[in-house]
Amino acid sequence: MSQIMLFEENHDWRAAQAASNLAYRSTGKKNIPAPLRTWIVSYYLDWLGHQTHARITSNDADRLLSIMGETIADPGYAGEFEPVLVRDFAVWLKATSDYQRAAIDKLRDTIIASPRSEWAKQAMLARLEIEYAWKIRGRDWASEVSEDSFKGFAEHLELASAHARKAHGLNSDRPEAAADMITILMGQEATKEEIRDWFDLSTRAQFDYLAAYRSLLNAFSERWGGSQGHVLMLGRRFAETGRYDTDVPDMLIHACVMITTEVANARAVFSHPLVRDTIVAYARSKRETKSGDQPESNDIAAVAAWLTGDDHMAAEALKTTGWELSPTTKRRLNDLLTHADAMRNSVSAGSGLWGARIQAVEKAFRSRNYQQTLDAIKALRPEDLKDEKCRNYVHELRDILEFPQRMKDGDWHRLPIYPGLSTCVVMGGDWSASPAGEISVTGNDNPRNELAFSVVSGEKFELRGEFSVDAPAPKDWLRSWALCPMTHWQPSRSANAAAYGIRGVVFYPKSGEPKAAIAGQFYSKRQAEQPAVLAKVNRFKISVEGDVAEFELNGVTSARTTAALEAETRRGLVGINCTFLPKDAKVTIRNIEVRAKK
């Protein structure tokens, strides 16, 4: 199980899967304690749930519920450890929703007949009914849910409410049932005042029970009848508690990330008048309260300060870390649609490390005053550009801002690519650019390696280029993988969804020959699939004209209507995606050109 902790830090998918598979095979042995077997199976199913090629069967899910039944009676969870069981139970249930009704009924009966206290029974039954209610309803938008599903959803939420209220009445000193009531009331369309009352009851029992904070933020989000302002104001209130001996102030950042996922503009969210001053104070406090058990405090402070525009604090925090960021912070930046190199360049420019003239360029660019940015660039002198990173940064900004005008002539134009990728959106992956304008990504088995350029594709648009692959033999791959040049890319509007776009797919199965296809939001829903004849250097092109999209690979074309691809938008960015690129593999894309057809 130590692999779980190692994976969280390093995202070593290969080591985590190998350890998970090995542990899962041992769960049939009765000499292993039931709680440990439950953790192993729940982790294994959660792992499978994140794999696009894998499928969790109802037998897998029912096995988890069966072992959970054994665990509920385990003596190790008796007495003062019953609250641990209640929390563990909630985590286990979230590993999958593919269980059968019979398995749910059996687990319910096991809970009722168990030697646990009545409080623990009621708290677990509440969580069981919540999860089953959502299984019946599904995660689709309300307009796509059937009347029967809504009826079952309401019935099981009512059961959950009865159990949660009883559990809270039996032990109001515990926060779990009150926090579950927030989720229940969201589904029952209760008033925000009633939801807030249960949040207060939960945090009165335990101030830093973070599940209550997350649920309250969700309850006040736009999709649940609240607003972005509500979410930001709540995040601000959480930070203003000043309780840096807990993780409660961090919920301010959680709130901002929630909104950033929706609006795809981290700086606008973090520098919003509702939260900016509070985030600056939060960043300062994170630095001042840094301790041995908070090794990433300077990282967090640097990111938060930078996004609010306080580059001096960001620079001081980065100096403390040697201008390096931890893997966890890099992933946080990816959630905010950026990456470490772009942040370092922006901080260097904005803090004045590259001089006052470069600082003026960065200030104009951040304010989205692009003509002022170009004027500031034209005013630069050769001595302002002595640093190589600074030169790349300035040249990329200039070219990306001038690019739309050049595109109007209808000709092919090379994408403005410079080391540092300062204007690129990155949602995961180890990306780099050469001075010659080549883009490379190195694999680590990660499902998400995604980069987009600040170049807009429209209804009549073409993208072309070349790519080469240097990869280990298929026997050394963790799984099948895909390379996808993209147009019409837009970031996902929820944390777990795939980004939108039209994808040309080069699919490399772990066994069998490569295939070429075209797809929309999910590369796994490939259409017009056909054998791909690959060479050392491969030429590709995506063409979109009206309702028709084509992907051409080495002269062979796949085509479908944008409706068939479930394309969500007629505009978006140009991008590249590599899904599950094998560890140590390297994909290089060069001669990337675009054309807006007249």
Salt bridges, closest charged atoms under 4 A:
GLU70 OE2 - LYS30 NZ 3.18
GLU70 OE1 - ARG37 NH2 2.82
GLU82 OE2 - ARG116 NE 3.11
ASP105 OD1 - ARG101 NE 3.08
ASP105 OD1 - ARG108 NH1 2.68
GLU118 OE2 - LYS166 NZ 3.96
GLU129 OE2 - ARG108 NE 2.93
GLU129 OE1 - HIS156 ND1 2.66
GLU131 OE2 - LYS94 NZ 3.25
GLU131 OE2 - ARG127 NH1 3.00
GLU176 OE2 - ARG87 NE 2.72
GLU176 OE2 - ARG174 NH2 2.65
ASP180 OD1 - ARG127 NH2 2.16
GLU194 OE2 - ARG165 NH2 3.57
ASP200 OD1 - ARG196 NE 3.31
GLU240 OE2 - ARG236 NE 2.95
GLU240 OE1 - ARG237 NH1 2.96
ASP245 OD1 - ARG243 NE 2.88
ASP250 OD1 - LYS286 NZ 3.37
GLU262 OE2 - ARG223 NH2 2.83
ASP277 OD1 - ARG276 NH1 3.48
GLU296 OE1 - ARG332 NH1 3.52
ASP311 OD1 - ARG366 NH2 2.53
GLU316 OE2 - LYS319 NZ 3.33
ASP341 OD1 - ARG344 NH2 2.65
GLU362 OE2 - ARG366 NE 2.64
GLU383 OE2 - ARG381 NE 3.49
ASP384 OD2 - ARG357 NE 3.74
ASP384 OD1 - ARG381 NH2 3.27
ASP399 OD1 - ARG398 NE 2.94
GLU402 OE1 - ARG406 NH1 3.65
ASP409 OD1 - HIS413 NE2 2.91
GLU438 OE2 - ARG590 NE 2.98
ASP445 OD2 - ARG14 NE 3.07
GLU450 OE1 - ARG448 NE 3.58
GLU450 OE2 - ARG503 NH2 3.61
GLU459 OE1 - ARG570 NH1 3.77
GLU462 OE2 - LYS541 NZ 3.66
GLU462 OE1 - ARG595 NH2 2.37
GLU466 OE2 - ARG539 NE 3.51
ASP476 OD2 - LYS475 NZ 3.33
GLU529 OE1 - LYS515 NZ 3.52
GLU529 OE2 - ARG526 NE 2.41
GLU545 OE1 - LYS597 NZ 2.79
ASP547 OD1 - ARG570 NH2 2.87
GLU593 OE1 - ARG464 NE 2.76
